[in-house]
Every structure is written in C-alpha cells, then in structure tokens.
Amino acid sequence: MIEKDIVKERLNTIMKNNANVFDEGIRKVNDIKTMFTLKEDASLRFLKARTVPYSMKPKIERELDGLERQGII
C-alpha cells in the first residue's frame, strides 16, 4: 500500500508541475523544424482516395468543419 501511495504522489507531482502538457484539448506546435531521410532509390506513389459511404458524408463534413474552425486543419 505504501508503494502505491508513493507512486500516486509522484504522479500527481509530475502532473501538477507539467499541467500545460496534461491539459485537455489540442495544442499547436510552432517553430519546430524536422528533416526526413529518404532512401536514394525512393519513388513517389500515387494512392487513390478512399471512398466514403454516402450515409457518413454529412457527419464527416461536420467533423471536418469543426476541425477547421479550431485551426487544426
């Protein structure tokens, strides 16, 4: 039992000290540069877009609109 209490206390301390990381919601990451290393013989591949069932389109449109309003996409 004492070990569980110590672990729980340490976890709470970590979460408290890093509250901005554990807050709910989606964050943006700016000013980070990355680099992709490709094989020399790598080539482009074209993949056909997947079709969406007609009955799902309105729900998907609403979700995409919401993500766009939030600045995620």
HTML snippet that shows the backbone in 3Dmol.js (N, CA, C, O; Angstrom):
<script src="https://3Dmol.org/build/3Dmol-min.js"></script>
<div id="view" style="width:600px;height:400px;position:relative"></div>
<script>
const pdb = `
ATOM      1  N   MET A   1       0.816  -1.199   0.000  1.00  0.00           N
ATOM      2  CA  MET A   1       0.000   0.000   0.000  1.00  0.00           C
ATOM      3  C   MET A   1       0.855   1.257   0.000  1.00  0.00           C
ATOM      4  O   MET A   1       0.551   2.216  -0.709  1.00  0.00           O
ATOM      5  N   ILE A   2       1.904   1.259   0.777  1.00  0.00           N
ATOM      6  CA  ILE A   2       2.743   2.453   0.878  1.00  0.00           C
ATOM      7  C   ILE A   2       3.377   2.762  -0.467  1.00  0.00           C
ATOM      8  O   ILE A   2       3.478   3.930  -0.845  1.00  0.00           O
ATOM      9  N   GLU A   3       3.814   1.724  -1.208  1.00  0.00           N
ATOM     10  CA  GLU A   3       4.391   1.938  -2.527  1.00  0.00           C
ATOM     11  C   GLU A   3       3.395   2.600  -3.457  1.00  0.00           C
ATOM     12  O   GLU A   3       3.756   3.521  -4.190  1.00  0.00           O
ATOM     13  N   LYS A   4       2.149   2.153  -3.444  1.00  0.00           N
ATOM     14  CA  LYS A   4       1.113   2.745  -4.300  1.00  0.00           C
ATOM     15  C   LYS A   4       0.919   4.214  -3.970  1.00  0.00           C
ATOM     16  O   LYS A   4       0.743   5.039  -4.867  1.00  0.00           O
ATOM     17  N   ASP A   5       0.952   4.542  -2.690  1.00  0.00           N
ATOM     18  CA  ASP A   5       0.786   5.939  -2.280  1.00  0.00           C
ATOM     19  C   ASP A   5       1.943   6.797  -2.782  1.00  0.00           C
ATOM     20  O   ASP A   5       1.741   7.927  -3.226  1.00  0.00           O
ATOM     21  N   ILE A   6       3.151   6.255  -2.708  1.00  0.00           N
ATOM     22  CA  ILE A   6       4.328   6.997  -3.173  1.00  0.00           C
ATOM     23  C   ILE A   6       4.240   7.218  -4.680  1.00  0.00           C
ATOM     24  O   ILE A   6       4.503   8.318  -5.166  1.00  0.00           O
ATOM     25  N   VAL A   7       3.876   6.186  -5.409  1.00  0.00           N
ATOM     26  CA  VAL A   7       3.741   6.300  -6.868  1.00  0.00           C
ATOM     27  C   VAL A   7       2.658   7.305  -7.213  1.00  0.00           C
ATOM     28  O   VAL A   7       2.843   8.143  -8.095  1.00  0.00           O
ATOM     29  N   LYS A   8       1.539   7.228  -6.529  1.00  0.00           N
ATOM     30  CA  LYS A   8       0.430   8.152  -6.782  1.00  0.00           C
ATOM     31  C   LYS A   8       0.852   9.591  -6.486  1.00  0.00           C
ATOM     32  O   LYS A   8       0.511  10.504  -7.238  1.00  0.00           O
ATOM     33  N   GLU A   9       1.581   9.794  -5.412  1.00  0.00           N
ATOM     34  CA  GLU A   9       2.049  11.139  -5.048  1.00  0.00           C
ATOM     35  C   GLU A   9       3.031  11.673  -6.084  1.00  0.00           C
ATOM     36  O   GLU A   9       2.962  12.843  -6.462  1.00  0.00           O
ATOM     37  N   ARG A  10       3.943  10.823  -6.542  1.00  0.00           N
ATOM     38  CA  ARG A  10       4.914  11.254  -7.556  1.00  0.00           C
ATOM     39  C   ARG A  10       4.206  11.605  -8.860  1.00  0.00           C
ATOM     40  O   ARG A  10       4.538  12.594  -9.514  1.00  0.00           O
ATOM     41  N   LEU A  11       3.231  10.784  -9.228  1.00  0.00           N
ATOM     42  CA  LEU A  11       2.467  11.042 -10.449  1.00  0.00           C
ATOM     43  C   LEU A  11       1.718  12.360 -10.354  1.00  0.00           C
ATOM     44  O   LEU A  11       1.725  13.149 -11.299  1.00  0.00           O
ATOM     45  N   ASN A  12       1.074  12.602  -9.227  1.00  0.00           N
ATOM     46  CA  ASN A  12       0.370  13.867  -9.031  1.00  0.00           C
ATOM     47  C   ASN A  12       1.320  15.055  -9.101  1.00  0.00           C
ATOM     48  O   ASN A  12       0.969  16.093  -9.662  1.00  0.00           O
ATOM     49  N   THR A  13       2.520  14.916  -8.537  1.00  0.00           N
ATOM     50  CA  THR A  13       3.516  15.986  -8.585  1.00  0.00           C
ATOM     51  C   THR A  13       3.944  16.258 -10.019  1.00  0.00           C
ATOM     52  O   THR A  13       4.041  17.412 -10.437  1.00  0.00           O
ATOM     53  N   ILE A  14       4.199  15.199 -10.767  1.00  0.00           N
ATOM     54  CA  ILE A  14       4.598  15.352 -12.176  1.00  0.00           C
ATOM     55  C   ILE A  14       3.487  16.039 -12.964  1.00  0.00           C
ATOM     56  O   ILE A  14       3.747  16.954 -13.745  1.00  0.00           O
ATOM     57  N   MET A  15       2.257  15.599 -12.757  1.00  0.00           N
ATOM     58  CA  MET A  15       1.138  16.194 -13.494  1.00  0.00           C
ATOM     59  C   MET A  15       0.928  17.650 -13.092  1.00  0.00           C
ATOM     60  O   MET A  15       0.584  18.477 -13.937  1.00  0.00           O
ATOM     61  N   LYS A  16       1.126  17.972 -11.834  1.00  0.00           N
ATOM     62  CA  LYS A  16       0.967  19.355 -11.370  1.00  0.00           C
ATOM     63  C   LYS A  16       2.062  20.248 -11.939  1.00  0.00           C
ATOM     64  O   LYS A  16       1.787  21.365 -12.377  1.00  0.00           O
ATOM     65  N   ASN A  17       3.295  19.766 -11.937  1.00  0.00           N
ATOM     66  CA  ASN A  17       4.417  20.556 -12.448  1.00  0.00           C
ATOM     67  C   ASN A  17       4.372  20.732 -13.961  1.00  0.00           C
ATOM     68  O   ASN A  17       4.982  21.658 -14.496  1.00  0.00           O
ATOM     69  N   ASN A  18       3.663  19.859 -14.646  1.00  0.00           N
ATOM     70  CA  ASN A  18       3.576  19.908 -16.106  1.00  0.00           C
ATOM     71  C   ASN A  18       2.124  20.000 -16.559  1.00  0.00           C
ATOM     72  O   ASN A  18       1.725  19.355 -17.528  1.00  0.00           O
ATOM     73  N   ALA A  19       1.346  20.798 -15.856  1.00  0.00           N
ATOM     74  CA  ALA A  19      -0.091  20.893 -16.116  1.00  0.00           C
ATOM     75  C   ALA A  19      -0.401  21.265 -17.562  1.00  0.00           C
ATOM     76  O   ALA A  19      -1.379  20.780 -18.131  1.00  0.00           O
ATOM     77  N   ASN A  20       0.425  22.123 -18.160  1.00  0.00           N
ATOM     78  CA  ASN A  20       0.149  22.544 -19.537  1.00  0.00           C
ATOM     79  C   ASN A  20       0.246  21.381 -20.523  1.00  0.00           C
ATOM     80  O   ASN A  20      -0.391  21.420 -21.576  1.00  0.00           O
ATOM     81  N   VAL A  21       1.019  20.359 -20.209  1.00  0.00           N
ATOM     82  CA  VAL A  21       1.140  19.187 -21.074  1.00  0.00           C
ATOM     83  C   VAL A  21      -0.074  18.275 -20.923  1.00  0.00           C
ATOM     84  O   VAL A  21      -0.512  17.652 -21.890  1.00  0.00           O
ATOM     85  N   PHE A  22      -0.611  18.200 -19.718  1.00  0.00           N
ATOM     86  CA  PHE A  22      -1.698  17.277 -19.437  1.00  0.00           C
ATOM     87  C   PHE A  22      -3.080  17.901 -19.515  1.00  0.00           C
ATOM     88  O   PHE A  22      -4.075  17.223 -19.259  1.00  0.00           O
ATOM     89  N   ASP A  23      -3.163  19.189 -19.867  1.00  0.00           N
ATOM     90  CA  ASP A  23      -4.462  19.824 -20.039  1.00  0.00           C
ATOM     91  C   ASP A  23      -5.206  19.162 -21.190  1.00  0.00           C
ATOM     92  O   ASP A  23      -4.592  18.645 -22.123  1.00  0.00           O
ATOM     93  N   GLU A  24      -6.519  19.182 -21.115  1.00  0.00           N
ATOM     94  CA  GLU A  24      -7.310  18.634 -22.206  1.00  0.00           C
ATOM     95  C   GLU A  24      -7.295  19.599 -23.373  1.00  0.00           C
ATOM     96  O   GLU A  24      -7.085  20.799 -23.197  1.00  0.00           O
ATOM     97  N   GLY A  25      -7.513  19.082 -24.542  1.00  0.00           N
ATOM     98  CA  GLY A  25      -7.550  19.912 -25.735  1.00  0.00           C
ATOM     99  C   GLY A  25      -6.373  19.610 -26.640  1.00  0.00           C
ATOM    100  O   GLY A  25      -5.474  18.840 -26.303  1.00  0.00           O
ATOM    101  N   ILE A  26      -6.411  20.234 -27.781  1.00  0.00           N
ATOM    102  CA  ILE A  26      -5.375  20.029 -28.785  1.00  0.00           C
ATOM    103  C   ILE A  26      -4.538  21.289 -28.862  1.00  0.00           C
ATOM    104  O   ILE A  26      -5.071  22.398 -28.893  1.00  0.00           O
ATOM    105  N   ARG A  27      -3.259  21.122 -28.891  1.00  0.00           N
ATOM    106  CA  ARG A  27      -2.329  22.245 -28.943  1.00  0.00           C
ATOM    107  C   ARG A  27      -1.635  22.281 -30.304  1.00  0.00           C
ATOM    108  O   ARG A  27      -1.587  21.284 -31.025  1.00  0.00           O
ATOM    109  N   LYS A  28      -1.105  23.450 -30.632  1.00  0.00           N
ATOM    110  CA  LYS A  28      -0.320  23.605 -31.847  1.00  0.00           C
ATOM    111  C   LYS A  28       1.152  23.623 -31.467  1.00  0.00           C
ATOM    112  O   LYS A  28       1.525  24.091 -30.391  1.00  0.00           O
ATOM    113  N   VAL A  29       1.967  23.114 -32.353  1.00  0.00           N
ATOM    114  CA  VAL A  29       3.405  23.148 -32.172  1.00  0.00           C
ATOM    115  C   VAL A  29       3.962  24.028 -33.274  1.00  0.00           C
ATOM    116  O   VAL A  29       3.810  23.730 -34.459  1.00  0.00           O
ATOM    117  N   ASN A  30       4.603  25.103 -32.881  1.00  0.00           N
ATOM    118  CA  ASN A  30       5.160  26.038 -33.855  1.00  0.00           C
ATOM    119  C   ASN A  30       6.681  26.056 -33.757  1.00  0.00           C
ATOM    120  O   ASN A  30       7.257  25.638 -32.753  1.00  0.00           O
ATOM    121  N   ASP A  31       7.301  26.533 -34.786  1.00  0.00           N
ATOM    122  CA  ASP A  31       8.748  26.770 -34.818  1.00  0.00           C
ATOM    123  C   ASP A  31       9.570  25.512 -34.578  1.00  0.00           C
ATOM    124  O   ASP A  31      10.636  25.580 -33.966  1.00  0.00           O
ATOM    125  N   ILE A  32       9.100  24.382 -35.043  1.00  0.00           N
ATOM    126  CA  ILE A  32       9.889  23.165 -34.955  1.00  0.00           C
ATOM    127  C   ILE A  32      10.188  22.718 -36.383  1.00  0.00           C
ATOM    128  O   ILE A  32       9.284  22.567 -37.205  1.00  0.00           O
ATOM    129  N   LYS A  33      11.459  22.513 -36.655  1.00  0.00           N
ATOM    130  CA  LYS A  33      11.858  22.050 -37.976  1.00  0.00           C
ATOM    131  C   LYS A  33      12.179  20.575 -37.882  1.00  0.00           C
ATOM    132  O   LYS A  33      12.676  20.094 -36.864  1.00  0.00           O
ATOM    133  N   THR A  34      11.891  19.871 -38.947  1.00  0.00           N
ATOM    134  CA  THR A  34      12.182  18.446 -38.985  1.00  0.00           C
ATOM    135  C   THR A  34      12.802  18.093 -40.315  1.00  0.00           C
ATOM    136  O   THR A  34      12.734  18.868 -41.269  1.00  0.00           O
ATOM    137  N   MET A  35      13.400  16.938 -40.377  1.00  0.00           N
ATOM    138  CA  MET A  35      14.047  16.511 -41.607  1.00  0.00           C
ATOM    139  C   MET A  35      13.732  15.033 -41.826  1.00  0.00           C
ATOM    140  O   MET A  35      13.833  14.222 -40.905  1.00  0.00           O
ATOM    141  N   PHE A  36      13.357  14.703 -43.029  1.00  0.00           N
ATOM    142  CA  PHE A  36      13.079  13.320 -43.382  1.00  0.00           C
ATOM    143  C   PHE A  36      14.237  12.791 -44.214  1.00  0.00           C
ATOM    144  O   PHE A  36      14.682  13.445 -45.158  1.00  0.00           O
ATOM    145  N   THR A  37      14.713  11.635 -43.869  1.00  0.00           N
ATOM    146  CA  THR A  37      15.764  10.993 -44.639  1.00  0.00           C
ATOM    147  C   THR A  37      15.124   9.878 -45.457  1.00  0.00           C
ATOM    148  O   THR A  37      14.513   8.955 -44.918  1.00  0.00           O
ATOM    149  N   LEU A  38      15.280   9.990 -46.764  1.00  0.00           N
ATOM    150  CA  LEU A  38      14.707   9.003 -47.668  1.00  0.00           C
ATOM    151  C   LEU A  38      15.811   8.160 -48.288  1.00  0.00           C
ATOM    152  O   LEU A  38      16.959   8.589 -48.393  1.00  0.00           O
ATOM    153  N   LYS A  39      15.445   6.968 -48.690  1.00  0.00           N
ATOM    154  CA  LYS A  39      16.388   6.134 -49.415  1.00  0.00           C
ATOM    155  C   LYS A  39      16.649   6.772 -50.774  1.00  0.00           C
ATOM    156  O   LYS A  39      15.770   7.428 -51.332  1.00  0.00           O
ATOM    157  N   GLU A  40      17.847   6.583 -51.306  1.00  0.00           N
ATOM    158  CA  GLU A  40      18.191   7.198 -52.590  1.00  0.00           C
ATOM    159  C   GLU A  40      17.295   6.716 -53.717  1.00  0.00           C
ATOM    160  O   GLU A  40      17.007   7.473 -54.645  1.00  0.00           O
ATOM    161  N   ASP A  41      16.855   5.481 -53.651  1.00  0.00           N
ATOM    162  CA  ASP A  41      16.032   4.945 -54.726  1.00  0.00           C
ATOM    163  C   ASP A  41      14.533   5.079 -54.434  1.00  0.00           C
ATOM    164  O   ASP A  41      13.720   4.410 -55.073  1.00  0.00           O
ATOM    165  N   ALA A  42      14.165   5.927 -53.486  1.00  0.00           N
ATOM    166  CA  ALA A  42      12.754   6.127 -53.139  1.00  0.00           C
ATOM    167  C   ALA A  42      12.014   6.758 -54.320  1.00  0.00           C
ATOM    168  O   ALA A  42      12.566   7.590 -55.040  1.00  0.00           O
ATOM    169  N   SER A  43      10.767   6.352 -54.504  1.00  0.00           N
ATOM    170  CA  SER A  43       9.970   6.933 -55.577  1.00  0.00           C
ATOM    171  C   SER A  43       8.592   7.287 -55.033  1.00  0.00           C
ATOM    172  O   SER A  43       8.143   6.732 -54.029  1.00  0.00           O
ATOM    173  N   LEU A  44       7.930   8.218 -55.709  1.00  0.00           N
ATOM    174  CA  LEU A  44       6.601   8.652 -55.303  1.00  0.00           C
ATOM    175  C   LEU A  44       5.584   7.558 -55.617  1.00  0.00           C
ATOM    176  O   LEU A  44       5.728   6.814 -56.587  1.00  0.00           O
ATOM    177  N   ARG A  45       4.558   7.478 -54.779  1.00  0.00           N
ATOM    178  CA  ARG A  45       3.473   6.536 -55.017  1.00  0.00           C
ATOM    179  C   ARG A  45       2.157   7.299 -55.000  1.00  0.00           C
ATOM    180  O   ARG A  45       1.922   8.117 -54.111  1.00  0.00           O
ATOM    181  N   PHE A  46       1.320   7.041 -55.957  1.00  0.00           N
ATOM    182  CA  PHE A  46       0.001   7.651 -56.006  1.00  0.00           C
ATOM    183  C   PHE A  46      -1.007   6.643 -55.476  1.00  0.00           C
ATOM    184  O   PHE A  46      -1.102   5.523 -55.977  1.00  0.00           O
ATOM    185  N   LEU A  47      -1.754   7.049 -54.466  1.00  0.00           N
ATOM    186  CA  LEU A  47      -2.793   6.177 -53.927  1.00  0.00           C
ATOM    187  C   LEU A  47      -4.141   6.843 -54.131  1.00  0.00           C
ATOM    188  O   LEU A  47      -4.316   8.015 -53.798  1.00  0.00           O
ATOM    189  N   LYS A  48      -5.078   6.113 -54.667  1.00  0.00           N
ATOM    190  CA  LYS A  48      -6.416   6.632 -54.917  1.00  0.00           C
ATOM    191  C   LYS A  48      -7.103   6.946 -53.589  1.00  0.00           C
ATOM    192  O   LYS A  48      -6.973   6.200 -52.618  1.00  0.00           O
ATOM    193  N   ALA A  49      -7.829   8.050 -53.562  1.00  0.00           N
ATOM    194  CA  ALA A  49      -8.559   8.425 -52.350  1.00  0.00           C
ATOM    195  C   ALA A  49      -9.603   7.370 -52.039  1.00  0.00           C
ATOM    196  O   ALA A  49     -10.238   6.825 -52.941  1.00  0.00           O
ATOM    197  N   ARG A  50      -9.774   7.090 -50.773  1.00  0.00           N
ATOM    198  CA  ARG A  50     -10.770   6.097 -50.366  1.00  0.00           C
ATOM    199  C   ARG A  50     -12.164   6.715 -50.432  1.00  0.00           C
ATOM    200  O   ARG A  50     -12.361   7.889 -50.116  1.00  0.00           O
ATOM    201  N   THR A  51     -13.105   5.909 -50.842  1.00  0.00           N
ATOM    202  CA  THR A  51     -14.477   6.408 -50.930  1.00  0.00           C
ATOM    203  C   THR A  51     -15.131   6.387 -49.547  1.00  0.00           C
ATOM    204  O   THR A  51     -14.805   5.557 -48.698  1.00  0.00           O
ATOM    205  N   VAL A  52     -16.052   7.314 -49.349  1.00  0.00           N
ATOM    206  CA  VAL A  52     -16.779   7.425 -48.087  1.00  0.00           C
ATOM    207  C   VAL A  52     -18.223   7.034 -48.355  1.00  0.00           C
ATOM    208  O   VAL A  52     -18.818   7.504 -49.325  1.00  0.00           O
ATOM    209  N   PRO A  53     -18.796   6.183 -47.515  1.00  0.00           N
ATOM    210  CA  PRO A  53     -20.208   5.831 -47.714  1.00  0.00           C
ATOM    211  C   PRO A  53     -21.086   7.088 -47.681  1.00  0.00           C
ATOM    212  O   PRO A  53     -20.877   7.984 -46.864  1.00  0.00           O
ATOM    213  N   TYR A  54     -22.053   7.135 -48.568  1.00  0.00           N
ATOM    214  CA  TYR A  54     -22.922   8.305 -48.692  1.00  0.00           C
ATOM    215  C   TYR A  54     -23.577   8.662 -47.363  1.00  0.00           C
ATOM    216  O   TYR A  54     -23.719   9.843 -47.046  1.00  0.00           O
ATOM    217  N   SER A  55     -23.974   7.668 -46.588  1.00  0.00           N
ATOM    218  CA  SER A  55     -24.651   7.928 -45.315  1.00  0.00           C
ATOM    219  C   SER A  55     -23.734   8.591 -44.283  1.00  0.00           C
ATOM    220  O   SER A  55     -24.222   9.203 -43.333  1.00  0.00           O
ATOM    221  N   MET A  56     -22.418   8.480 -44.454  1.00  0.00           N
ATOM    222  CA  MET A  56     -21.458   9.047 -43.495  1.00  0.00           C
ATOM    223  C   MET A  56     -21.010  10.461 -43.876  1.00  0.00           C
ATOM    224  O   MET A  56     -20.428  11.163 -43.049  1.00  0.00           O
ATOM    225  N   LYS A  57     -21.270  10.883 -45.103  1.00  0.00           N
ATOM    226  CA  LYS A  57     -20.752  12.163 -45.594  1.00  0.00           C
ATOM    227  C   LYS A  57     -21.157  13.359 -44.739  1.00  0.00           C
ATOM    228  O   LYS A  57     -20.287  14.170 -44.420  1.00  0.00           O
ATOM    229  N   PRO A  58     -22.427  13.523 -44.345  1.00  0.00           N
ATOM    230  CA  PRO A  58     -22.778  14.696 -43.535  1.00  0.00           C
ATOM    231  C   PRO A  58     -22.015  14.733 -42.192  1.00  0.00           C
ATOM    232  O   PRO A  58     -21.566  15.795 -41.761  1.00  0.00           O
ATOM    233  N   LYS A  59     -21.877  13.596 -41.555  1.00  0.00           N
ATOM    234  CA  LYS A  59     -21.157  13.540 -40.281  1.00  0.00           C
ATOM    235  C   LYS A  59     -19.680  13.901 -40.474  1.00  0.00           C
ATOM    236  O   LYS A  59     -19.104  14.633 -39.670  1.00  0.00           O
ATOM    237  N   ILE A  60     -19.086  13.389 -41.527  1.00  0.00           N
ATOM    238  CA  ILE A  60     -17.684  13.683 -41.807  1.00  0.00           C
ATOM    239  C   ILE A  60     -17.508  15.160 -42.133  1.00  0.00           C
ATOM    240  O   ILE A  60     -16.548  15.783 -41.680  1.00  0.00           O
ATOM    241  N   GLU A  61     -18.423  15.725 -42.915  1.00  0.00           N
ATOM    242  CA  GLU A  61     -18.352  17.153 -43.249  1.00  0.00           C
ATOM    243  C   GLU A  61     -18.406  18.015 -41.982  1.00  0.00           C
ATOM    244  O   GLU A  61     -17.634  18.963 -41.837  1.00  0.00           O
ATOM    245  N   ARG A  62     -19.330  17.676 -41.060  1.00  0.00           N
ATOM    246  CA  ARG A  62     -19.428  18.428 -39.797  1.00  0.00           C
ATOM    247  C   ARG A  62     -18.128  18.338 -39.003  1.00  0.00           C
ATOM    248  O   ARG A  62     -17.653  19.337 -38.464  1.00  0.00           O
ATOM    249  N   GLU A  63     -17.563  17.157 -38.935  1.00  0.00           N
ATOM    250  CA  GLU A  63     -16.313  16.965 -38.185  1.00  0.00           C
ATOM    251  C   GLU A  63     -15.172  17.755 -38.816  1.00  0.00           C
ATOM    252  O   GLU A  63     -14.396  18.401 -38.111  1.00  0.00           O
ATOM    253  N   LEU A  64     -15.070  17.706 -40.132  1.00  0.00           N
ATOM    254  CA  LEU A  64     -14.025  18.464 -40.829  1.00  0.00           C
ATOM    255  C   LEU A  64     -14.210  19.964 -40.646  1.00  0.00           C
ATOM    256  O   LEU A  64     -13.235  20.689 -40.448  1.00  0.00           O
ATOM    257  N   ASP A  65     -15.453  20.435 -40.710  1.00  0.00           N
ATOM    258  CA  ASP A  65     -15.726  21.854 -40.476  1.00  0.00           C
ATOM    259  C   ASP A  65     -15.310  22.257 -39.071  1.00  0.00           C
ATOM    260  O   ASP A  65     -14.715  23.319 -38.884  1.00  0.00           O
ATOM    261  N   GLY A  66     -15.616  21.416 -38.073  1.00  0.00           N
ATOM    262  CA  GLY A  66     -15.227  21.703 -36.698  1.00  0.00           C
ATOM    263  C   GLY A  66     -13.718  21.752 -36.527  1.00  0.00           C
ATOM    264  O   GLY A  66     -13.204  22.634 -35.840  1.00  0.00           O
ATOM    265  N   LEU A  67     -13.004  20.825 -37.137  1.00  0.00           N
ATOM    266  CA  LEU A  67     -11.542  20.821 -37.059  1.00  0.00           C
ATOM    267  C   LEU A  67     -10.959  22.061 -37.730  1.00  0.00           C
ATOM    268  O   LEU A  67      -9.961  22.615 -37.268  1.00  0.00           O
ATOM    269  N   GLU A  68     -11.584  22.487 -38.812  1.00  0.00           N
ATOM    270  CA  GLU A  68     -11.116  23.687 -39.498  1.00  0.00           C
ATOM    271  C   GLU A  68     -11.353  24.925 -38.653  1.00  0.00           C
ATOM    272  O   GLU A  68     -10.483  25.793 -38.582  1.00  0.00           O
ATOM    273  N   ARG A  69     -12.519  25.029 -38.006  1.00  0.00           N
ATOM    274  CA  ARG A  69     -12.810  26.174 -37.138  1.00  0.00           C
ATOM    275  C   ARG A  69     -11.828  26.252 -35.965  1.00  0.00           C
ATOM    276  O   ARG A  69     -11.471  27.342 -35.519  1.00  0.00           O
ATOM    277  N   GLN A  70     -11.395  25.090 -35.470  1.00  0.00           N
ATOM    278  CA  GLN A  70     -10.450  25.063 -34.362  1.00  0.00           C
ATOM    279  C   GLN A  70      -9.009  25.325 -34.803  1.00  0.00           C
ATOM    280  O   GLN A  70      -8.112  25.454 -33.969  1.00  0.00           O
ATOM    281  N   GLY A  71      -8.794  25.401 -36.109  1.00  0.00           N
ATOM    282  CA  GLY A  71      -7.453  25.668 -36.624  1.00  0.00           C
ATOM    283  C   GLY A  71      -6.569  24.428 -36.656  1.00  0.00           C
ATOM    284  O   GLY A  71      -5.351  24.538 -36.795  1.00  0.00           O
ATOM    285  N   ILE A  72      -7.164  23.264 -36.530  1.00  0.00           N
ATOM    286  CA  ILE A  72      -6.385  22.033 -36.534  1.00  0.00           C
ATOM    287  C   ILE A  72      -6.002  21.653 -37.958  1.00  0.00           C
ATOM    288  O   ILE A  72      -4.894  21.186 -38.220  1.00  0.00           O
ATOM    289  N   ILE A  73      -6.944  21.864 -38.866  1.00  0.00           N
ATOM    290  CA  ILE A  73      -6.645  21.609 -40.281  1.00  0.00           C
ATOM    291  C   ILE A  73      -6.920  22.867 -41.074  1.00  0.00           C
ATOM    292  O   ILE A  73      -6.736  22.882 -42.291  1.00  0.00           O
TER     293      ILE A  73
END
`;
const viewer = $3Dmol.createViewer("view");
viewer.addModel(pdb, "pdb");
viewer.setStyle({}, {cartoon: {color: "spectrum"}});
viewer.zoomTo();
viewer.render();
</script>
